[in-house]
Amino acid sequence: MEILVLGPGCKKCVLTYNAIQKVVAETGANVTIRKIEDIMEIMKYNVMMTPAVVVDGEVKVKGHIPSEAEIKRMLGV
């Protein structure tokens, strides 16, 4: 599974990335996490509000920091 955190590097984007890392570490899920900060790359996902989270090519979160429960649902745990 690949998770992308889309955003220009703002505080909310960093918090989103850290929250996902924490849940992945706690659950032991087999996940690759990457930050995408390039605006042109972000626009390919038709995202206008960040942070955004993309799981295996599908946008799951736009414009807010996901809760741990939300992250777990995205991971299927």
Summary of the structure (lengths in Angstrom):
residues: 77
radius of gyration: 11.3
end to end distance: 12.8
largest distance: 32.6
contacts: 220
relative contact order: 0.28
helix: 39%
strand: 25%
